[in-house]
Amino acid sequence: YATSDYTETYVNQILGLMNDIPETRARFSAVAFQGPTNSAFVGFAFKDWAERERSSKELQEDITARLTKVAGVEAFVFAPPTLPGSGGGLPVSMVVRSTGDASQVFEAAEDIKNKAQASGRFLAVQNSMSYDAPQVTVTIDRDRAAALNLPIADIGRTLTLLVGGAEVAQFDRESNSYDIIPQVPQNFRDNPEKLAEYFVRSASGEMVPLSAVVKISTNASPAVIEQFNQLNSATISALPLPTLTTGDGLRTIEDIARESLPDTFFIDYTGQSRQEKEQGYTIIIAFAAAVLVIYLVLAAQFESFRDPLIIMMSVPLSIFGAIVPLNLGLGTLNIYTQVGLITLIGLITKHGILLVEFANQQREHHGMRRRDAIVASARVRLRPIL
């Protein structure tokens, strides 16, 4: 039930706590970001790497520690995607779809969210659908209104005119066009109970208070009912722990969803997770294609199917040396490491070409034995390779 002004007070408090971070070169904030008035987005632009001593990860930890001083706010810190096209937001995004009602989707998504948060593998887990938007229901007593000679349509028009916020006309001033939106002052709109103090003119010309013919109730409703592929949906977004990859986090939420969701629910993906699912196996195809193309080019160059095989025998060993640090937790298998592994195949193949070609020349021109030619090739070609 927080308004934009109420949320902005917390945003200003957060910005005030970040004033003494020397690595920050710019800050910006947006209240009611993407709809709900009880949410906000605060962004920090850091200085260039050469101009600061702390890394972005260390700065995230510092900002997270400062946010704990702000009571009444659920806040978390995350870095934007390093590559464009993922849509932004938290790195793990799974969509829960169903043919059922939106309330059923909300309950199922909320159950997944709570179980994922309880797993201890995430810094934050969010459900895009939430029943926290304030809703005021005006119920008209038709019998009472008829007795007071008060048309129902007049009640609707009065409420629309006083609090509806609809555009009724436009006017031009200094080459600019402005909307005309009639409304009562804000102090008559802050409290839903104020609606009962409005008056409506009856058919007989008398002013009748709305409190005599309406009943006002407040409840919560979803700000937005999402649909994904024409089905009611909710998006589960999560930020894994720094020690976990986005793939591990997505698999955790998938396992929870498969155990919890009934048969009428379906799983889909969006944002960065959708890209991972659609393109996650392309690295295997790229590896196979790289090895095949290099082998065929070498076979044509050496006019032999044996020499390219000898050259590429070093590729598995080099890939093994690159995978070991990843398994030890010194890095993650992301887009950069995948490109690096493909580049490594070409680099190691080039080294093998130097060794095998020189060894063949030693055997052909100097009549060396195979072992002696290999030793001589390794000794002479070591420096160019390094």
N, C-alpha and C positions, 0 to 999 in steps of 0.2 A: 503493500500500500504506500510505498515511498513515492513522493512526487519528484519531479526533476530538480526543483529547488532544494529539497531535502537531500537528494543524492549529491548535488553539487557541493554541499557543505563538506561531505566526506572526501570528495575529490580534492577540494582545496586543502584539506588537512593532509592528505597524502602528498600533494605537491609540496607542501611546506616541510614535510619530513625529508624531502629529497633535495633541498636547496644546497646542501653542503657537499654534494657529490661532484668532485672536480672533473671527472671524466665525461660529464654530460655537456653536450654542446647545444642541445635543443630539447624542448619538452612540449607536449600537446595533450589535450584531453577532449573527450566527447562524452557528454551525458546523454542517457537514453539511446545508447549506441545500438542500432539494429532493432529499435522498437521499444522494449520495456523501459519504463521510467525509473526502475530501481536498479539499473545497471549502468556501468560507465566503462570507458576505455581510456587508459593513460599510456602514452608512448614516450620513450626516451631514445634520443639519438646520441650515440656515444662518439667521442672523438676518434680520429684515426688511430690505428694500432701503434704507430710510431709516436703518438703524442700522449699515450697513457701507459701506466705501469700494470694495471690489472686487466685481466682478460674479461670477456663478456660473461663467462660463467661465474667468475668471482663477483662481478657486479650484480648479477642476478641473485646470488646468495646474500649480498649486502642489502639489496632492495627488499628481498623477502623478509629478512630479519627486521627491517624498519616497519614493514607492513603489520607485523604482529602488535605494534603499539596502537593501531587503530581499532578500537572496539566497535563491534556491531557491523563489521564488514567482512565478507568472504572474498578474499583477494588472492591471486596467484600470479606468478611472473613466468613468462615464457618468451623465447626468441622467435621472431618470424621465420618462415621457411627460407632456406638459403637459395632455393631455386624458384623462379616464377611459375605460375600456372596451377599451384595447389590450392588457391583460394584463401589462404591465410587461416587464422584460428589455431586451435590446438592441433598437435600433429596426428593424433589418433581420432578418427571419426567413423563411427559405425551407425547405420540407419536401421531402425526397427520399423517394419511396415506391417500393416494388418488390414484385413477386410472389415474388422470390427469398428466399434465406436472410438472416438478420440480419447475418451476417458480410459478405455481399456489399454490403448497404446501408452498412455501416460503411466498407468500403474505398472505395466510390464517394463517400460524403460526405467522407471524409478527403482524397481527391484534390481535390475541389472546394475544401475548406478550405485546403489547401496552395497551390493556384493562386491563390485569392483573396488570401491573405496575401502571396504573391509579387508581386501586381499593384501593391502600394504605395498602394492607395486606401483602406485600412482601418487603423484603430488596433488592432483585435482581431477575430479570427474564431474562432468556436467550433463544435465538433461536439457535439451533445447526446449522442451515443452514443460511449462510450469503453470499451475493454477494460482497465480499470485497477482493477476490483474484485477483491480477493484471493479465490481459491476453493481450497478444500482437497478433494481427492478421496481417499476411502478405498476401496481395492480389497481385497476379502476373498478370500483363498485358500481356496476351498470344500473342496478336497481335504484341505488341512492342517487346516481346522476340523473336518471329519468325522473325521479320524484322531484328533483330540484330544477327540472327543465333545462338541463345542461347537456348539450350534444357531446358525444364522445370525440368527434372530430375536432371540436374546439379545444378540448383538453390537449390533444396531440399537437395541434398547431401552436398552442401557447407554450408548451414545453420545448418544442422545436425552435421557436423564435427566441426564447429567453436563454436557453442553455445549449441548444443544438450545435452552435458554432458553424452553421451552414452559410455559404456565400449567397447573398440575395441580389447583389448588383455590383457594379464597378464604377469608378470615376477616374478621370484623367487629370493629372496635375504635372506640369513641367515635363511633358512628353513621357510620363510614366503612368502605368495603369495600376490601380489599387483596388483590392477587394473590399467590399462592405460586408462585415460580419456583425450582426446585432447580437449582443449578449448583455446580461445583467452584470453589475460589478462583481469582481472576484470574491468579495466577502459574502456574496449571496450564492456563490457556487462552490465554496470550500467544503461545506458540509452537506451531505445528501438530505439531511433533515430539513434544510432550508427550503427544499422543494415544496414542502407542505404549507409554507407561508405565502406562496404565490396565489394570486386571485385570477379567476376566469369569469368573464361576463356570460351570464346565462341568456337564454332566448328572450326572457322577459326584461333584460337590461340590468338585472341585479348582479353585483360582484360576489362570487361564491369562492371561499377559500378552498384550495385543493385538498387540504387536510380533511374536508368533509366528505370527499368522494374517492380518495386514493389511499392506498396502503403502500408504504415505502419500505423496502428490505434491501440489505446489502449482502453480497456474497462474492466469492472469488471465481474467476473464470480464466481460461488460457488467453494470453494476449494474442497469440497466433496459433491457428490449427494448421500444421504443416501437412503437405502431401508430397509424396515421392512416388513417381510412376503411377499417379492417379489413385494412390492408397494413402489413408491416414498414416502419418509417420512421426517419429521423434528421433533426433540425432543424439547419440551418446558420444561426447567429446572428452578426451582424457589427455593428461600430461604425465607420461611415465617418469619414474625416478631416473636420475642421471645415469645410473648404472645399467639401465635397461634400454634396449633399442625400441623404436616405434613398432617394429614387427613383433617383438615379444609382447608389448603392451596390447597390440591388436589381437594377437592369439589368445591372450588371457580373457579379454572381453568376449571374444567369439565363443570360447569354452563356457563361460558363464551364461551367455545367451542361449546356447544350444541346450544347456541343462534346464533353463528356466522357462523358455518360450513354448507355448502350445503349438499345435500344428497349423493354426490359422495365422501364424506370424511368420514373417520372412526377414532375412538379413540382407542388407546392401551396404554400400560404402560411398563415401564422398570425400572430397578434398585430397589431401596427401595420401590417405589410406587407399582411396580408389586407384590412385596412380601406382601405389605399391602392388596392389592386387593385379592390376592389368599389365604392369610392366615388370613385375618381380622376377618372372622366369625368362625375360628377354636376355638377361646376362648369360644364361647357359647357351642360348641360341647364338649370341654374339661370340662367345668363346669358341663354339664349334665352328662357326663360319670363319673366324679369324684363323684358326688352326688349318682348316681345309684350304683356304685361299693361299695362305703362306706356303703350305705343302705343295700345291700345284704350281705356284710361281717358282719355287726352288727346284721342283722336278724339271720344269722347262729350262731353267738356267743351267743346271748341272747335267741335264740330259741323262738323268738317272733317278730311279725311284728309291735307291738305297741311301744315297748321300743326304737327301732331305730328311729321311727318317732318322739318320744319325744326328743331324743338326738339331732336330726338334726333340731329341731325347732329354735335353737339358730343360725343356719347358716345364714338365711336371715338378722337377726339383725346385725350380725358381718359384713356381706358384705355391709350393709347400712352404718355402721360406717366407712368403708374404702372408700366408694364412695363419701361421703360428702366432704372430703378434696379435692378430684379430681374436683368436681363441683365448689368448691370455688376458683379454680385456683392455689391450692398449689402443684399440680403435674399434670402429664399427663398419659393417659392410654397407656403405652408403653409395650414392651415385659417384662420388669422387674416387673411392677405393675401387669401384667397378671399372671406371675408366682407366685407373692406374693399372689394374690387373691386365686389361686388354693391351695397354701400351707395353706392359712388361713382356708379353708374348713376343711382340715385334722386336723389342730391345735384346732379349735373350737370343732370339733367332739370328739377329745380326751378329752377335758375338760368335754363335756357332758357325756362321758362314765364314768368318775370318779364320777360325781354327781349322775347319775342314778343308777349305780351299788352299790354305798354306800347306797343310799336311799332304794334300794330293800333289801339290807342286813339288814338294821335297821328294816324294816317292817317284814322280814322273821324270824329273830332271836330274836328280842326284842319286837315284836308285836306293834310297834308304828303306830300311825295313819299316813295317807298319808302326811298331812301338817307338822306334827312334824318330820317325816322322811326327808322331803325336807329341812326343816330349819336346822336339825342336819347335813345333808349331806353338805349343803352350808357352814356351820360354820367350819366343820372339814376339808373339802377338799379345802377351799379357799387358804390356804398356799401352798399346793402342786401345785395348778393351777398357782398361781403367781410365 
